[in-house]
Amino acid sequence: MSLARLLGRLGGLLAAAVGAFVAYYGLLVGSVTVPRGLDALLAGEVNVFVVIGLTGVVVALVGLAVAAGRGRSWAITVGTLLVAVAALGLVLYAFSPLVVAVTGVVGFLLFFSGASLNGPRGDAA
């Protein structure tokens, strides 16, 4: 296994860990005014915690796929989408700077981890 593939798989594991944390926060943690995401989802409602939780689930699944050596196109697509959301949040001041930074870093991490899988050729030069 080449160094790029190894680092890509480690990046996929890191993205999966961040995605699992975000999914936990979005689905199982609520606030005083807004019910937690899982309760809202079971009631058929969509609130900000549902969106955050489901986004975390997608990032975690894509990160695990990259760590297993699969999901190259998904990682590139989701990574690009996260970078675009971070850029949009930065321009519109829609999120806190920490959220924008973490979203952008995880997006780039997924993008480059997916790109490091180098397609069906495996470790061929």
C-alpha positions in Angstrom: 0.0 0.0 0.0 1.4 3.4 -1.0 1.8 6.2 1.5 -0.9 8.2 -0.3 -3.4 5.4 0.1 -2.5 4.9 3.8 -2.9 8.6 4.6 -6.1 8.6 2.6 -7.5 5.8 4.7 -6.4 7.4 7.9 -8.1 10.6 6.7 -11.2 8.6 6.1 -11.1 7.3 9.6 -10.7 10.8 11.0 -13.6 12.0 8.9 -15.7 9.1 10.1 -14.9 10.0 13.7 -15.9 13.6 13.2 -19.1 12.5 11.3 -20.0 10.2 14.2 -19.6 13.0 16.7 -21.7 15.4 14.6 -24.4 12.7 14.1 -24.4 12.1 17.9 -24.8 15.8 18.6 -27.5 16.3 15.9 -29.6 13.3 16.7 -29.2 12.8 20.4 -28.6 16.2 21.9 -31.3 18.9 21.9 -31.8 22.3 23.3 -34.4 23.9 25.5 -36.4 25.4 22.7 -35.8 22.8 19.9 -36.4 19.0 20.5 -33.5 16.7 19.8 -33.1 15.5 16.3 -34.2 11.9 16.8 -37.5 12.9 18.5 -38.2 15.4 15.7 -37.4 12.8 13.1 -39.6 10.2 14.6 -42.4 12.7 14.8 -42.0 13.5 11.1 -40.6 17.0 11.6 -37.4 18.4 10.2 -35.4 20.9 12.3 -31.8 22.0 12.4 -30.8 19.1 14.6 -32.2 16.6 12.1 -30.2 18.1 9.3 -27.0 18.3 11.3 -27.5 14.7 12.5 -28.2 13.2 9.1 -25.2 15.1 7.6 -23.0 13.6 10.3 -24.3 10.1 9.5 -23.5 10.6 5.8 -20.0 11.9 6.6 -19.4 9.0 8.9 -20.5 6.4 6.3 -18.5 8.0 3.6 -15.4 8.2 5.9 -15.8 4.5 6.7 -16.1 3.6 3.1 -12.9 5.5 2.3 -11.2 3.8 5.2 -12.2 0.4 3.7 -10.8 1.5 0.3 -14.1 2.1 -1.4 -16.4 5.1 -2.0 -14.0 7.3 -4.0 -16.7 9.2 -5.9 -18.8 9.6 -2.8 -15.9 11.0 -0.8 -15.1 13.5 -3.6 -18.7 14.5 -4.0 -19.4 14.9 -0.3 -16.1 16.6 0.3 -16.8 19.1 -2.4 -20.3 19.8 -1.1 -18.9 20.4 2.4 -16.3 22.8 1.1 -19.0 24.7 -0.9 -21.2 24.9 2.2 -18.3 26.2 4.3 -17.5 28.8 1.7 -21.1 29.8 1.5 -21.3 30.0 5.3 -18.1 32.1 5.3 -19.5 34.6 2.7 -23.0 34.9 4.3 -21.8 34.8 7.9 -24.4 32.0 8.4 -22.4 29.9 10.8 -19.8 30.5 13.5 -16.2 30.6 12.3 -15.5 27.4 14.1 -18.3 25.6 12.3 -17.1 27.0 9.0 -13.5 25.9 9.7 -14.4 22.4 10.8 -16.8 21.9 7.8 -14.1 23.1 5.4 -11.4 21.0 6.9 -13.5 17.8 6.9 -14.6 18.6 3.3 -11.0 18.9 2.1 -10.1 15.8 4.1 -12.8 13.8 2.5 -12.0 15.2 -1.0 -8.3 14.4 -0.8 -8.8 11.1 0.9 -11.1 10.0 -1.9 -8.7 11.3 -4.5 -5.9 9.3 -2.9 -7.7 6.0 -3.6 -6.6 6.5 -7.3 -9.4 4.5 -8.8 -9.6 0.8 -9.9 -5.8 0.6 -10.7 -5.0 0.1 -7.0 -1.3 0.8 -6.3 -0.2 0.8 -10.0 2.0 3.7 -10.9 
